Amino acid sequence: MATVRLWDPLLRVCHWSFALVFFANYFINEEGEDWHQWLGYYAVGCLLVRLVWGFVGPPSARWADFWPTPARLAAHARALLRGQSFHRLGHSPIGALVMLLMLSCIAGLGLTGWLSQEVDALWGADWPMDLHSFLADALLALVCVHLLAAVVESLRLRENLPLSMLTGRRRLPDDH
């Protein structure tokens, strides 16, 4: 079975950093604690690196490679509804959409987390913390969708997709 190097080390470090920071800040650290704040800043730093890497990184990391256009999303949805194979080396269109939503939540968490520390500047407004909590819960839901999809697609494609995010290698589709 032929494999190809797909996920570069920087992309994998960002991915696993997001996972670890989210787990730590959602389940372990209390809001407002120093660790919560510093890990949040680290996640925003990873997000900025990932955004730039989407323009200058290798082809599989580039936004143009997997941007979920309406046509790509429709083709992927049609294939799923028909039970047809839809094997891409990189993110599937629906997977890319979920990934972009997760990155948006991370950006929103960074902004609202920072704003919630600047309460005096906002005259004691509660909305930054309320929005921060909502975004954290939304990200948890998206992470669950992401994990479930990784398991389902691994079974469907007979390929360990989470392992590919550890090793950086992915099995080539049969038609390559």
C-alpha positions in Angstrom: 0.0 0.0 0.0 1.6 3.3 -1.1 1.7 6.2 1.2 2.5 9.9 0.7 3.8 12.5 3.1 0.8 14.8 3.6 0.8 16.7 6.9 4.0 18.6 7.5 5.5 18.9 11.0 4.4 22.5 11.5 0.8 21.7 10.7 0.8 18.7 13.0 2.3 20.8 15.9 -0.5 23.4 15.4 -3.1 20.7 15.3 -2.0 18.9 18.4 -1.3 22.2 20.2 -4.9 23.3 19.6 -6.1 19.9 20.9 -4.0 20.0 24.0 -4.8 23.7 24.8 -8.5 23.2 24.3 -8.6 20.1 26.5 -6.6 21.8 29.2 -8.5 25.1 29.2 -12.0 23.5 28.9 -11.6 20.6 31.3 -8.7 21.5 33.7 -7.9 25.2 34.0 -10.3 27.7 35.5 -11.3 30.7 33.5 -9.1 33.7 34.4 -6.3 31.6 35.8 -2.8 32.4 34.6 -2.4 29.0 32.8 -5.8 29.5 31.1 -4.7 32.9 29.8 -1.2 31.8 28.7 -2.4 28.7 27.0 -5.0 30.9 25.3 -2.3 33.3 24.0 -0.3 30.3 22.8 -3.4 29.0 20.9 -3.8 32.4 19.3 -0.2 32.4 18.3 -0.6 28.9 16.7 -3.7 30.2 14.9 -1.7 33.1 13.4 1.1 30.7 12.4 -1.5 28.4 10.8 -3.2 31.3 9.0 0.1 32.4 7.4 1.1 28.7 6.7 -2.1 28.4 4.7 -0.5 30.8 2.2 3.1 29.9 2.3 3.2 26.3 3.5 3.3 23.1 1.4 0.4 22.4 -1.0 -1.6 20.2 1.5 -1.6 23.0 4.1 -2.7 25.8 1.6 -6.2 27.2 1.9 -6.6 26.9 -1.9 -6.1 23.1 -1.7 -9.2 22.5 0.5 -11.3 25.7 0.7 -14.9 24.5 1.1 -16.5 26.1 -2.0 -20.2 25.6 -2.6 -19.4 23.3 -5.5 -16.9 21.2 -3.4 -19.4 21.0 -0.5 -22.2 19.9 -2.8 -20.1 17.2 -4.5 -19.0 15.8 -1.1 -22.5 15.9 0.3 -23.9 14.1 -2.8 -21.2 11.4 -2.6 -22.0 10.9 1.1 -25.8 10.7 0.6 -25.3 8.2 -2.2 -22.9 6.1 -0.1 -20.1 6.7 -2.7 -16.4 6.9 -1.9 -15.0 10.4 -1.6 -11.4 10.0 -0.9 -9.2 13.1 -0.8 -5.6 13.2 0.5 -6.2 16.4 2.5 -9.4 17.7 4.2 -12.7 16.7 2.7 -14.8 19.8 1.9 -17.1 19.2 4.8 -14.1 18.4 7.0 -12.5 21.7 5.8 -15.7 23.6 6.8 -15.7 22.1 10.3 -11.9 22.9 10.5 -12.6 26.6 9.5 -15.4 26.8 12.1 -13.1 25.5 14.8 -10.4 28.0 13.8 -13.0 30.7 13.9 -14.1 29.6 17.4 -10.4 29.7 18.5 -10.0 33.3 17.2 -13.3 34.3 18.9 -12.1 32.7 22.1 -8.8 34.6 22.0 -10.6 37.9 21.4 -13.3 37.4 24.0 -10.8 36.0 26.5 -8.7 39.1 26.1 -11.8 41.4 26.3 -13.0 39.7 29.4 -9.7 40.7 31.1 -10.3 44.2 30.0 -13.6 44.6 31.9 -12.8 48.0 33.1 -12.3 49.2 29.6 -15.8 47.9 28.7 -17.4 49.4 31.8 -18.1 46.1 33.4 -19.9 44.5 30.4 -20.7 40.8 30.8 -21.1 40.0 27.1 -17.4 39.1 26.5 -17.5 36.3 29.2 -20.9 35.1 28.0 -19.7 34.9 24.4 -16.4 33.3 25.5 -18.4 30.5 27.3 -20.7 30.1 24.2 -17.7 29.8 21.9 -16.0 27.3 24.2 -19.2 25.1 24.1 -19.5 25.5 20.4 -15.9 24.5 19.9 -16.5 21.4 22.1 -19.4 20.5 19.9 -17.3 20.9 16.8 -14.4 18.9 18.3 -16.9 16.1 19.0 -18.1 16.2 15.3 -14.5 16.3 14.2 -13.6 13.2 16.3 -16.7 11.3 15.3 -16.1 12.0 11.6 -12.4 10.9 12.0 -13.6 7.6 13.4 -16.4 7.1 10.9 -14.3 8.0 7.9 -11.4 5.8 9.2 -13.8 2.9 9.3 -15.4 3.8 5.9 -12.1 4.3 4.1 -10.3 1.5 6.0 -7.6 3.9 7.0 -6.4 5.2 10.4 -6.9 9.0 9.8 -5.9 10.1 13.3 -2.6 8.1 12.9 -1.9 10.2 9.7 -2.0 13.3 11.9 0.6 11.8 14.1 2.9 10.4 11.4 2.2 13.0 8.6 1.7 10.1 6.1 -1.5 9.1 4.4 -2.4 6.1 2.2 -2.8 7.0 -1.5 -6.3 6.4 -2.9 -6.6 3.4 -5.2 -7.0 5.6 -8.3 -3.6 7.3 -7.9 
